[in-house]
Amino acid sequence: MDSLENKIRGNWNLLRGKFQQKYGHLTHDDLKYEKGKEVELIGRLQKRTGMSQNELKNYVNTFV
């Protein structure tokens, strides 16, 4: 099974749109993806959405 980091890396354009739809308060900076900094992005998403890492994994898995 792919890690959360790999799923985000390979599908970020799709996932970014889904996060923007569900969490309209996320800013461009919140959703900024930088190669090699997936863990940092995951932390930002957890903080800004209130999701646990498992909740975030489940959310990502619904679209990937």
Secondary structure as the mmCIF struct_conf table of DSSP 4:
data_model
#
loop_
_struct_conf.conf_type_id
_struct_conf.id
_struct_conf.beg_label_comp_id
_struct_conf.beg_label_asym_id
_struct_conf.beg_label_seq_id
_struct_conf.end_label_comp_id
_struct_conf.end_label_asym_id
_struct_conf.end_label_seq_id
HELX_RH_AL_P HELX_RH_AL_P1 LEU A 4 LYS A 22
TURN_TY1_P TURN_TY1_P1 GLY A 24 HIS A 25
TURN_TY1_P TURN_TY1_P2 HIS A 28 LEU A 31
TURN_TY1_P TURN_TY1_P3 LYS A 35 GLY A 36
HELX_RH_AL_P HELX_RH_AL_P2 GLU A 38 THR A 49
HELX_RH_AL_P HELX_RH_AL_P3 GLN A 53 PHE A 63
#
